[in-house]
C-alpha cells in the first residue's frame, strides 16, 4: 500500500519555523507517511541538509528584511503588505499544483498563509494567535486569525494552561471560533548530561541586516574575552566552516546533532528571543540571556515576559555589554517537562 503524502511547508523567517518542523517530519516518517517539503531560502537549505532523501519544492519568498533601525520595522512591513499578499496568492497556486502532481493527502503549514488546500485536511502551525504590533495589534491579530480559520486545525506548539511559553501570543481571552490544538512545546533536541566545554554559546539566526549587526557587535564585545565561547552564526551555506578568534570558536552553522551536543555542553546561551529558540533552550534546561531583534514586538514581548518572571534576563541590542551576562546567575533558567506527543493521534486527521 502506497504511503500517504503530506506537504510540510515552514516559513523562511530565520531558521526557527524550519527547525521546529523537523520533529514533525521525523514523526510523519515513523508513522508511515511520506513528507513532501516546501519552503525557500535558508529554511529550505536547512531542510535539504537534514532530509536529503525527501522530495522538495521551492515556494515564493516573502523576502522580509528588518530595517537597520528597529523603529522603522513596522512601517517597512506595512509598505511590503501588498507583496506579502501577492506571495500568499502565489503560494496557494503552487500548493494546488503540488496537490495535483503528488496526490497529497494533507498539508502542514508553519505560518505560510497561502499553503492551504481545500481538497485535503490542512493544518496551520503558529504560536501567534495574537500578532503584537503595538497600536495595530487588534487589526493584525484579526487578519492573522482570518487566514487561520481557513485551515482544518491550528496546532499551537505550547501548553494550553499556565505555565506556558507564549503567554498572550498563543492564548485567546475569549473562546475561539476555530479548531485549536495545543500540542506542547516542539523541539528537535534531547537533554543530555555532557561535560561543560563552553562558558558561553552565542546562537544567532534571523533575517538580515539585524543578524549581521548583532554578530559584528558581539564579536567586538568578546574579542578579548577569557571565556570559552562557541559562536554559531546561523548562516546556512553549502559547506560548513570553522574558525577561531582568540577564545572564540566560530561556525557558520551546525547541523542538528552537532548543535544539540554543543548546547548541552554550554553553560549559558546568548541568543535572540525567538520562540523556537526558547523551546529548544527550555527542552535542554539551560540558562540564557536574550537580545530581542530591534523592532520585532513578538521577541520583545517574550524577552520582557521571561525577565519579569525571573526566568531569563535580557536587554536591548544597543545596550548589551559582556558584563551583563552576570545577571544570568540571578534567574532560574528555562525548563519544561516533556511528556511526549501522541503523533499517531494528531496524524489521524490525514
C-alpha positions as CSV (number, residue, x, y, z in Angstrom):
1,X,0.0,0.0,0.0
2,X,1.4,3.4,-1.0
3,X,2.2,5.8,1.8
4,X,0.1,8.9,2.2
5,X,2.0,12.1,1.2
6,X,1.9,15.1,3.5
7,X,3.1,18.5,2.4
8,X,5.1,20.3,5.1
9,X,5.9,23.9,4.5
10,X,7.7,26.2,7.1
11,X,8.0,29.9,6.7
12,X,11.5,31.2,5.9
13,X,11.9,33.9,8.6
14,X,15.0,33.0,10.4
15,X,15.5,29.2,10.9
16,X,13.0,28.7,13.7
17,X,10.0,27.7,11.7
18,X,12.0,25.1,9.8
19,X,13.8,23.6,12.8
20,X,10.6,23.1,14.8
21,X,9.1,21.2,11.8
22,X,12.0,18.7,12.0
23,X,10.4,16.6,14.8
24,X,7.1,16.7,12.8
25,X,8.8,15.5,9.6
26,X,10.5,12.7,11.5
27,X,7.3,11.7,13.2
28,X,5.5,11.5,9.9
29,X,8.1,9.1,8.6
30,X,7.9,7.0,11.7
31,X,4.1,6.8,11.3
32,X,4.4,5.6,7.7
33,X,3.7,8.9,5.9
34,X,5.8,10.4,3.1
35,X,6.6,14.0,3.8
36,X,6.9,16.4,0.8
37,X,8.8,19.5,1.9
38,X,8.4,23.1,0.6
39,X,10.0,26.4,1.6
40,X,12.5,28.9,0.3
41,X,15.9,30.4,1.2
42,X,17.8,29.3,4.3
43,X,14.8,27.3,5.7
44,X,14.8,25.2,2.5
45,X,18.6,24.8,2.6
46,X,18.5,23.6,6.2
47,X,15.7,21.0,5.5
48,X,17.7,19.8,2.4
49,X,20.7,19.1,4.7
50,X,18.5,17.4,7.4
51,X,16.4,15.3,4.9
52,X,18.4,14.8,1.7
53,X,16.3,11.7,0.8
54,X,13.0,13.6,0.6
55,X,11.3,15.5,-2.2
56,X,11.4,19.3,-2.2
57,X,9.6,22.2,-3.8
58,X,10.6,25.9,-3.7
59,X,8.0,28.4,-2.7
60,X,8.0,32.1,-3.4
61,X,9.8,34.2,-0.9
62,X,8.1,36.7,1.4
63,X,11.5,38.5,1.2
64,X,11.0,40.2,4.6
65,X,14.1,42.1,5.8
66,X,14.4,44.0,9.0
67,X,15.2,47.7,8.9
68,X,18.6,48.7,10.2
69,X,16.8,50.6,12.9
70,X,14.1,48.7,14.7
71,X,11.9,51.8,14.9
72,X,11.3,51.5,11.1
73,X,10.5,47.8,11.0
74,X,6.7,48.1,11.3
75,X,6.5,50.8,8.6
76,X,8.7,48.7,6.3
77,X,6.4,45.7,6.8
78,X,3.4,47.8,6.1
79,X,4.7,49.0,2.8
80,X,5.5,45.4,1.9
81,X,2.0,44.2,2.7
82,X,0.9,44.2,-1.0
83,X,3.9,42.0,-1.9
84,X,3.1,39.7,1.0
85,X,-0.5,39.2,-0.1
86,X,0.8,38.6,-3.7
87,X,3.1,35.9,-2.3
88,X,0.3,34.3,-0.3
89,X,-1.8,34.0,-3.5
90,X,1.2,32.5,-5.4
91,X,1.7,30.0,-2.6
92,X,-1.9,28.9,-2.9
93,X,-1.5,28.3,-6.7
94,X,1.7,26.3,-6.2
95,X,0.1,24.3,-3.4
96,X,-2.7,23.3,-5.8
97,X,-0.1,22.3,-8.4
98,X,1.7,20.2,-5.8
99,X,-1.6,18.6,-4.8
100,X,-2.4,17.7,-8.4
101,X,1.1,16.4,-9.1
102,X,1.9,14.5,-5.9
103,X,-1.7,13.5,-4.9
104,X,-1.0,14.7,-1.3
105,X,-3.4,13.6,1.5
106,X,-2.7,16.6,3.8
107,X,-1.0,19.9,4.4
108,X,1.0,21.1,7.4
109,X,1.9,24.8,7.0
110,X,4.1,26.5,9.6
111,X,3.0,30.2,9.3
112,X,2.7,30.1,5.5
113,X,-0.7,31.7,5.0
114,X,-1.1,30.5,1.4
115,X,-0.1,26.9,1.8
116,X,-3.6,25.6,2.1
117,X,-5.6,23.1,0.0
118,X,-9.4,22.8,0.4
119,X,-9.4,19.3,-1.1
120,X,-7.4,17.8,1.8
121,X,-7.1,18.4,5.6
122,X,-4.8,21.4,6.1
123,X,-3.1,22.3,9.4
124,X,-1.7,25.7,10.4
125,X,1.1,25.8,13.0
126,X,1.6,29.0,14.9
127,X,2.3,30.3,18.4
128,X,0.8,33.7,17.4
129,X,-2.9,33.7,17.6
130,X,-2.4,37.3,18.6
131,X,0.1,39.3,16.5
132,X,1.6,42.1,18.6
133,X,2.1,45.2,16.5
134,X,1.6,48.0,19.2
135,X,-1.4,50.2,18.5
136,X,-2.4,48.0,15.5
137,X,-2.4,44.7,17.4
138,X,-6.2,44.2,17.2
139,X,-6.2,44.5,13.4
140,X,-3.0,42.5,12.8
141,X,-4.4,39.7,15.0
142,X,-7.8,39.7,13.3
143,X,-6.1,39.4,9.8
144,X,-4.0,36.5,11.0
145,X,-7.0,34.8,12.6
146,X,-8.9,35.3,9.3
147,X,-6.4,33.1,7.5
148,X,-6.1,30.6,10.3
149,X,-9.9,29.9,10.1
150,X,-9.4,28.6,6.5
151,X,-7.5,25.6,7.9
152,X,-9.0,22.4,9.3
153,X,-6.9,22.7,12.5
154,X,-4.5,25.1,14.2
155,X,-1.7,23.4,16.1
156,X,-0.1,25.6,18.8
157,X,3.4,24.5,20.0
158,X,2.7,25.4,23.6
159,X,0.7,24.3,26.6
160,X,-3.0,25.3,27.0
161,X,-2.7,26.3,30.6
162,X,-0.1,28.1,32.8
163,X,2.9,27.7,32.9
164,X,3.4,28.2,29.2
165,X,5.9,29.8,26.9
166,X,3.9,32.0,24.6
167,X,1.7,33.9,27.1
168,X,-0.9,36.1,25.3
169,X,0.7,35.4,21.9
170,X,-0.7,31.9,21.9
171,X,-3.8,32.2,24.1
172,X,-7.0,34.0,23.5
173,X,-9.2,35.7,26.1
174,X,-12.4,34.5,24.5
175,X,-13.3,31.0,23.2
176,X,-12.1,30.7,19.7
177,X,-14.2,30.1,16.6
178,X,-11.6,27.8,15.1
179,X,-10.2,24.4,16.0
180,X,-7.2,24.9,18.3
181,X,-5.0,22.1,19.3
182,X,-2.2,22.7,21.9
183,X,0.4,20.1,21.1
184,X,3.0,21.1,23.7
185,X,6.4,22.6,23.1
186,X,8.3,21.4,20.0
187,X,12.0,20.8,19.9
188,X,14.3,18.6,17.8
189,X,16.7,18.3,20.8
190,X,17.2,16.0,23.7
191,X,18.6,16.8,27.1
192,X,22.0,15.0,27.7
193,X,24.3,15.1,30.7
194,X,27.5,16.0,29.0
195,X,30.6,17.7,30.5
196,X,30.6,21.5,30.1
197,X,33.2,22.6,27.4
198,X,32.0,26.2,26.8
199,X,31.2,29.0,29.2
200,X,29.0,30.6,26.6
201,X,27.3,29.7,23.4
202,X,26.3,32.5,21.1
203,X,23.5,31.3,18.8
204,X,22.4,33.7,16.0
205,X,19.6,33.5,13.5
206,X,17.0,35.7,11.8
207,X,16.7,38.0,8.7
208,X,19.2,40.5,7.7
209,X,20.6,43.0,8.3
210,X,19.9,42.6,12.0
211,X,21.6,39.2,12.2
212,X,24.9,40.7,10.9
213,X,24.6,43.8,13.0
214,X,24.4,41.7,16.2
215,X,27.2,39.4,15.0
216,X,29.5,42.3,14.5
217,X,28.7,43.8,17.9
218,X,29.2,40.5,19.8
219,X,32.5,39.7,18.1
220,X,33.8,43.1,19.1
221,X,32.4,42.8,22.6
222,X,34.0,39.4,23.3
223,X,37.3,39.8,21.2
224,X,39.5,39.9,24.3
225,X,37.4,37.5,26.5
226,X,38.9,34.8,28.6
227,X,35.7,32.8,28.4
228,X,35.5,29.7,26.3
229,X,32.9,30.7,23.6
230,X,31.3,28.8,20.8
231,X,29.8,31.2,18.2
232,X,27.2,29.8,15.8
233,X,26.5,32.5,13.2
234,X,23.3,30.9,11.8
235,X,24.3,31.2,8.2
236,X,23.4,28.0,6.3
237,X,25.8,27.6,3.4
238,X,26.9,24.7,1.1
239,X,30.0,24.0,3.2
240,X,30.3,24.1,7.0
241,X,33.2,26.4,8.1
242,X,35.0,26.6,11.4
243,X,37.4,29.3,12.6
244,X,38.8,30.9,15.7
245,X,39.3,34.4,17.1
246,X,41.1,34.2,20.4
247,X,39.0,32.1,22.7
248,X,36.0,32.1,20.3
249,X,35.3,29.1,18.1
250,X,33.1,30.2,15.2
251,X,30.9,28.1,13.0
252,X,28.7,29.4,10.1
253,X,26.1,26.8,11.1
254,X,25.8,23.4,13.0
255,X,23.6,20.6,11.9
256,X,21.0,19.1,14.3
257,X,23.0,16.6,16.2
258,X,26.1,18.8,16.4
259,X,24.1,21.8,17.6
260,X,22.3,19.6,20.2
261,X,25.6,18.5,21.6
262,X,27.1,22.0,21.6
263,X,24.1,23.4,23.5
264,X,24.3,20.6,26.0
265,X,28.0,21.3,26.5
266,X,27.4,25.0,27.1
267,X,26.9,26.7,30.4
268,X,24.9,29.7,29.2
269,X,23.2,30.6,25.9
270,X,23.1,34.1,24.4
271,X,20.6,34.4,21.6
272,X,17.6,36.2,20.1
273,X,14.3,35.6,22.0
274,X,12.7,33.8,19.0
275,X,10.0,31.4,20.1
276,X,11.7,28.2,18.6
277,X,14.9,29.1,20.4
278,X,13.0,29.4,23.7
279,X,11.5,26.0,23.2
280,X,14.9,24.5,22.4
281,X,16.6,26.1,25.4
282,X,13.8,25.1,27.7
283,X,13.9,21.5,26.5
284,X,17.6,21.4,27.3
285,X,17.0,23.2,30.6
286,X,19.7,25.9,30.1
287,X,20.2,29.4,31.5
288,X,20.1,32.1,28.9
289,X,20.5,35.8,28.1
290,X,18.2,37.2,25.3
291,X,18.7,40.1,23.0
292,X,15.4,40.6,21.1
293,X,15.6,41.7,17.5
294,X,15.0,45.5,17.4
295,X,11.5,46.4,16.3
296,X,10.2,42.8,16.5
297,X,7.4,43.2,19.0
298,X,6.9,39.4,19.5
299,X,10.5,38.9,20.6
300,X,10.5,42.0,22.7
301,X,7.3,40.7,24.5
302,X,8.8,37.2,25.1
303,X,12.0,38.6,26.5
304,X,10.2,41.0,28.8
305,X,7.9,38.2,30.0
306,X,10.8,35.9,30.8
307,X,12.6,38.8,32.6
308,X,9.5,39.7,34.7
309,X,9.0,36.1,35.7
310,X,12.7,35.9,36.8
311,X,13.4,33.1,34.2
312,X,16.0,34.8,32.0
313,X,17.5,38.3,31.7
314,X,17.5,40.4,28.6
315,X,18.3,43.8,27.2
316,X,18.1,45.8,24.0
317,X,20.7,45.3,21.3
318,X,22.4,48.7,21.7
319,X,22.6,48.4,25.5
320,X,24.3,45.0,25.6
321,X,27.7,44.7,27.3
322,X,29.6,41.5,28.1
323,X,29.3,42.2,31.9
324,X,25.5,42.0,31.7
325,X,25.9,38.2,31.5
326,X,26.5,38.2,35.2
327,X,22.7,38.8,35.6
328,X,22.1,35.2,34.5
329,X,23.1,33.9,37.9
330,X,20.0,35.6,39.5
331,X,17.4,33.9,37.2
332,X,16.0,30.4,37.3
333,X,16.6,29.4,33.6
334,X,14.2,27.9,31.1
335,X,12.7,24.5,31.6
336,X,9.7,22.4,30.8
337,X,8.6,18.8,31.3
338,X,8.1,17.0,28.0
339,X,5.5,14.3,28.3
340,X,5.9,13.2,24.6
341,X,3.4,13.9,21.8
342,X,0.8,11.4,20.6
343,X,1.8,11.8,17.0
344,X,-0.4,9.0,15.8
345,X,-3.5,10.7,17.3
346,X,-2.5,14.1,15.7
347,X,-2.0,12.4,12.3
348,X,-5.4,10.7,12.3
349,X,-6.6,13.9,10.6
350,X,-4.9,12.7,7.4
